[in-house]
Amino acid sequence: MLPFDLSEYQSRIERTKARMAAQGIEILLATDPANMNYLTGYDSWSFYVHQLVMLSLEADEPIWVGRAMDANAARVTTYLKPENIHAYSDDYVQSINKHPMEFVARIIKEYGWEHRYIGLEMDTYYFTAACYITLQRELPRAHFKDITSLVNWVRVIKSPAELKYMNEAARIIERAMRVAIESIEPGVRHCDVAATIYHAQISGTPEFGGDYTAICPMLPTGVGTSTPHLTWTDQPFATGDATILELAGARRRYHCPMARTVHLGTPPKRLADTAEVVVEGLNNVLEAAKPGVTCEELERVWHNTIAHHGIVKDSRIGYSAGLNYPPDWGEHTLSLRPGDDTPLQENMTIHCIPGIWQADWGVEISECFRVTEHGGEPFADFPRMLFVKDY
């Protein structure tokens, strides 16, 4: 069931260990589900309980630690040897008397690593304060260091095999976005369109199916378009309203996000004009997204474009995207914003989403692209425009 050849995982391990050694880390505890997947292939909806992948500079293979009922998922979805799969009993789960990190600490002691320099992903969604306190208490001789984005930065440049899955995800989002736009009609309930989107995302194409996405479909409509992260209600769509669609296709956990805006009836001039500016700025960003250009230089291309039209945007316009699990398809590394001097490299994959949100309206048009020597190459082939449905 592995989505990649074993050699690909071995390359990932080697590059991760090199970063560990450079930062003086001997043991790494990866609790981010995407990082666990990246290093071992582990793929299960088990991230609501404590689990991790442990990587030692001394060991050839990582160690998986998780709930007993999920141990078979590790056997089924990873390349790990049975002796490198360690499961804790169910009385650790959501207990006020014991914590799974006590079990993790015991494993570390059994390997004789309790005095080592241990890297922790301190700012991930699934590593809690209780995790840290428990490890400190159980491993008083260990030296802990925050390495939150260490594996994420290894992930930031995609291999040909990863790009293949992102291209397949693009075929899925093309279909899902087309279905979504076609389904939005006056009188149709938001929830019914959301259901249609889910069907398209998961059924995928005749050649391959889709995964659940790390973010559910976003469908802010009417005044809701003034903010980006609303989902859906059971209210009907209405003539005269705009709806923002921020969706993704996902294939083997690799995402291709896309945002478009649709308006029912003739749009207000301010919306139509702003959409044209957003497309102009996005096109300029894609043209400039070449290796060596820094993230802040790329954002400046956008900034200079919209400044000519008197538009101001304070938030970032993009981020690295690819492999991920809920609640976010962003990779938590580079951001297209002032102050980020990260130089682009070939085969970085970025979701550029220069949304404009005003007091009571907004517009989003985005692209997920690959950095190439010729500029940003969008994964999806879909019209870059404000969609208007006249009645």
N, C-alpha and C positions, 0 to 999 in steps of 0.2 A: 504493500500500500504506500510505500515511500514515493513522494512526488518527484524526488531527485535521486540521481546516482549517489552512491556512498562517497565517491570521490569529492562531490560537491560539499557534502557535510564535513568531510575531513579538511577541505580547504577553509571552510568557515571556522572550524576549531583552531586551525593553525593561525589564522589572522586574528582571532579573538585572543589567543594566548600571547601573541606578539604584543598586543595592546596591554594585556594584563602585566606582562613582564616590564613593559616600558613605564607603567604606573606603580610598580612595586607590589602588585597583587599576586598572591600565590593561589588563593581559592576565590572563585567567583560564584555567587549565588544569584541566579537569574530567576526572578519571579514574574517578570513580564511574560504573558502567554506567547506573544509574538517572538520574543527572544528564545523561549523554550522550544518553540516550533522551529525556529531558524537553526538552532544548534543540534536538534535531535529528530525533528519531524513530528514531535508530539502534538496531537490535534484532538482535543476533546472539550466539550462544554463543562469543564470541571474547575474553571478558574474562580468560581464563587467560594471554593474552599482553598485552604493554603496548600500550595504546591510549588515546586521549584526544580530547576536543573542546576546541579553543582558541577563546576569545571575546575579541575586542579592542574597546575602546570606539570605535575608529576604523572598524571594519568593519561593514557591514550584516549579514553572514552569518557564522556560525561556520565553523571549519576542523576537519575530521576528520583525525586522524593514526592510522594503524594498519598492521597487517600486510598485505602485498600481496595475499594470497589472500582477505582480508576487504574489500578495497576495493570489490568489486562489491556486497557487502552494504550498504555505505554508499550506493552508487548506487541500490540497490533500495529501501532502507527509509527514506532521508532525502530532504529537499527540496534538498540542497546542490548547487551548481553543480559540474561536473567539476573546475574549477580549484581548488576548495576541499576536494578529497579528495586527501590526500597519503599515499602508501604506502611503507613501507620494505621492503627486500628480505629474503628469508628467512634470510640469514646473520646477521641481528641476533637471531633467535629463540633464546632460551636459550643464548646464546653467552657464553663467558668472556673473549672478546677485544674485544667491542664491545657497546654497549647501545643500545636503541631511543631513549633520551633524548638520545643524541648526534644522532640524526636529527631529533628534535624541536627541539633547539637550533639545528641548521642551518636549519630552517624559520623559526624566530624571527629568526635573523640575516638571512635573505633578505628578510623583511618590514621589517627595520630596527628591530626591537623589542628588541634585546639589552640596552639600557640602561634598560628600562622597569620599572615596579613590577608584578611578576608574582605572582598569587595561586595557591597550590598547595593541593590537598586533602591535607594532610599526614597525616591520621589516617583514611584510607579503606583498605578491605581490599586494594586493588589498586595502591596507590602505595607502593613499597618504599623502604628506606634507600638502595639503589643508585640509584633514580630521582633522589632528592634530591641525592646526592653527585655524580652525573653532571651534572645541571643546574648545580650550583654551579661545577663545574670548567669546563664548556663555556661558561657565561655569567657570567664574573666581574664584569661591569659591571651585571648585573641586580640588582634589589632584590626579594628574595623575602619573601612574607608568607603565613602560614597562614590560609586561608579555607575550612577543611574543610566547614563547614555552610552556606556562603553560598547555594548553589543550593538546598540542602535547605529552607531557610527560605522561599524563593520558592515551593517546591512545597507548603508546608504547608496552604494554603487551596486547595481544589479548585474547578475550574470546573464548570459544568453538564455539559460533555462528559465530564470525568473522573468525575463522580458517576454518570453513566450506566454507565460500565464497572464501577464498584464495585458498582452495583446488579445488574449482570449477574453479577459474581463472586459476589454473595450467593446468586443462584439456583443457582449451581454448588455452593457449600458446603452449602446446604440439602440438596441431593441426596447429596453425598458423605458428609455426617455421618449422614444417615438410613441410607445403605447400610452405613456403618461399624458403626453400632450394631446393625443387623439381622444383620450378619455375625459378630459376636463371640458365640461359643457355646463351651461346654466341648468340648475336644478339637480345635477348629479351630486351626490353626497361626497364630501372629502374622503371619508373612510372607504367608500367603494373604489375610488381611484387608488387609494393606498393599497387596497387588496389586489387590484389589477397590477400595480407596480411590483408587489411582492411576487406574484405569480410569474411575471416576466423575468425578474431577477433570478429566481430559483430554477425555473424551467430552462433558462438559458437559451441555447440554440440547438438545432437538431444534432450538431456534432458533439456538444458537451453541455453539461448542466452547470448551474451556478451555485455558489455558497451563500449562506446568510452574510450580510454585510456588517461591518463593525459599527456603522451608524444606521439607524432606521431611516426610512424616507422622510425628508423634510419637505413640508408643503405649506409654508406660511402663505396666507392669501388675504387680499384686501389690506386693511391697515396692518395686518400681521406681517406684511412684507417689509415693514420698517425694522425688523429684527430677524436674524438668520436662522435661529434654531428652534422654531416651532414645528410641530409635527402635523397632526390632523384632528379634526373633530367629526361629528356626524352632521354638520351643517352643510347645506348645498352651496355649490359655486353660484356666483351671481354675475350677470352681465354688468360690465363696467369695472370689474375687479381684475387685478393682476394676481398671479400665483407664481411663487418661486419654487422650482423643483431642484433640490440638491440630492442627488442619488449616486449610486455606484453600482458597478458590476463587480462581482468577486469570483475568483476562480482559484481553487486551492489556497485560499486565504489571501491571495494577492488582489488588490483593489485597483479599479480605474474609476475615480470619481468624476462627476460632471454636474454642473449647474446650468439651468436655462430658466428663462422667465417667459410666461405666456399671459396674454391679456385677452379677456373676453370683450369684444367690441373695440371701437376706436380708442386707442390709448391717449392719455393726456400728453401734450407736447413735451412736458418736462421729462416724462418717462421715456418717450421715444427718443428724444435727444440724448438723454443720459445713457441709454442703451447703446447708441451709436458711439459715444465716447468710450464706454467700457470696452466695446469690441475693438476700437482703434488702439486703445492702450494695451489690450491683451495681445493683439497682433504684433505690436511693437516689442512687447516682452518676449514673445516667441521668437521673433527674428533675432533678438539680442542674446538669447540664452545659449551661449557657447562656452566651452571649457575656458577657464581662466577668469571669466567675468565673475565678480563677487555678488553675493546675494543683495547687498545694499546697492550696488551699481545697477542690478537688474530692477530693483524697486524704483530707483531714480528714473529709469526709462519710463515707467508707468507714471510716476509723480509728475515728470515734465510734460507728459502727454495731457494729463487731465488738468494741469495748471493752466494750460492755454485756454481751457474752457471754463475756468473759474470753479472747478470742482476740487474739494478737499477730502482726503481719506486718511485717517490717522492710524488705522489698524493694518496689520501685515496683509500682504496680498497672496501669500502662498507658503507652502511647506513641503517637505519631503513626504511622499506617500508610497505605500506598497503593501507589504505583508502586515496584517494586523487582526486584532480581535476587538470586540466591544470594550470600551465605549468610543473608540476613536480609530480612524484609519490613517491619521498622521503618524509619522515615525519619531517625532520629538527630537529632531536634530536641527537642520538648517531652517531658517525662516526668511522669506523675502521681505525685509524691512530694514530701515536705517539701523546701523550699528552691527549688523551681521556681516562680517568680512570673510565668510567662508567662500572660497573660490569654487565655482562649479566645475565638475569633472564629468567626462563622458559617461553616460549610462546612469547618472543620477536621475531619479524620477520624481517629478514635482507636480503638485496640484496648485495651479495658479488660479485663485478665486478672488478677483478684485471686486467684491461686492460693494455696492453703494446703498447705505441705509439712512434714510432721512426721518423726519419726525413722524410721518404717517404713510410713507411709501418707500419702496426700495426696488433694486434690480440686481440680479446675479447672472453672470455668464462666465463660465470657467472652462479650463482645459487641464487635463492631466497629460504631461508630456515627458519625453525622454530628452536629456541633454545630448546634443550631437555637435560635431564640428561645423555643421551648417545651421545650427540654431535649435530651438525647441521643436521636437517632432511629436505632435499630438498622437496619442494612442487611438483615440476615437475619430471617426469621420462623421461629423454631425454639424449641420448648419450653425454658424456662430452668429446669432441674431436674437432679437426680440420676436417671439412668435405671437402673431395677432390673428385672432379668430373673429372675423366680422359676421354680423348678423343683420 
